[in-house]
Amino acid sequence: MKSLLVDLGQFNAHAYSDPFFSWHNHGAGLVVASCRATGHSIDFTGLKYLTDWEAFKQKIKGYDLVGFSCLSTDLPKLKQAVRIVKELNPKTITIVGGMQVTVGTQSLLDNPDIDYIFHGEAEITFPKFLEDPSKFDREIRGKPTSNLDLIPWIDRMIYPMPLERNVQMWGESPIFTVLTARGCPFNCSFCQPAEKKHFGAMVRRRSVENVIGEIKEYLKFKPKFIIFHDDHFCFNKQWLEDFIEAYRPISLPFWAATRADFVCQYPEMFTKLKEVGMEVCSIGFESGSQRILDMVRKGTTVEQNYQSASIIGKTGMQIYANIMYGFPTETKEEQMATRKLCNHISSVSKALISPAFFTPYPGNDLGDDCIAQGLSMVDEDHLNRYGKDKIKGVDYEFLSGLVAGLYDNLIK
């Protein structure tokens, strides 16, 4: 069976207009690698590598199966894509995987242009599906991979460029993104239970040896910077200790994420990480209000937010601060407290503040609550992290001004 896996996204994206144009879809890449390792013919493309729907039509010709990796923000393009596939050849099998299957199952099942939907991880089950799709029900649940070391590394030559770029931060410097783990043990209401339904509640981590092996394999492309995409790269102290020693000879600068409470618990760890190349520390601070942190079940304190920023600042790392405004019931005083936190982060480090307005994505508890209470101002065809007008009762004009620093003179 000749198969094609498609990464949905923005058509005709370009590195100069879209800073994430060249970033690799690791989920799709791992599926392709797993299928090829078991002898299946499968190709890969993405809408961002194509100019328009006419180019898409040409690309999908001759394939027996076209699969799609779909996020919630991709849903409008998915509907158009599967319709085109069926118009060109009704016998072509369509299958959809990705997070949207987890959070929006019914709308996909209701779409007659979609033959199969695939829940969860695909590396084990999808190659078996390709052997004989008729043996599977329309709704498929992938078997989780207990040992991530057994998954083949991505063949980075399936992408237009083997290395990636992010012109927003590092100009034309080639970068290299890596995933080392799956799963999240935390319970933030803007992520859960969607993530746990998709990846499970436990963190599964590749061995240090496996991660270092992949990095060494792709040093041949001469990257200048590495980004570890994990939500919580700095999570297990012993794993980090082993990583630090194994990574020391590589010494490429890198970005990694952690939590404020972990920084406060192990401040010495970040001095060691800086010594071996960690240049950017990403932390989900979210809010400067303890009531909001408790409401979203973050599991951290405002004090830890301030303390962790100071700890990281003293190492000389840059802080990439993830901040969220516009939660339901959030007051202007609480929003000002978050802005005050941002100003502190900027005062102790060369920070890059990344603000977003809360979006009521379906599948997470807080999003579902907003939808149930009639607060949501978006629908499944207009889900986007960026922009405004997400939920009722939020003064987005004020927030836009706050983020721009227009009210900093009022913050004490």
Secondary structure by P-SEA (a helix, b strand, c coil): cbbbbbbbccccccccccccccccaaaaaaaaaaaaaaccbbbbbcccccccaaaaaaaaccccbbbbbccccaaaaaaaaaaaaaaacccbbbbbbcccccccaaaaaacccccccccccccccaaaaaacccccccbbbbbbbccccccccccccccccccccccccccccbbbbbbcccccccccccccaaaaaacccbbbbccaaaaaaaaaaaccccccccccccccccccaaaaaaaaaaaccccccbbbbbcaaaaaacaaaaaaaaaacccbbbbccccccaaaaaaacccccaaaaaaaaaaaaaacbbbbbbbbcccccccaaaaaaaaaaaaaaaaacccbbbbbccccccccaaaaaaaaacccccccccccccccccccccaaaaaaaaaacccccccc
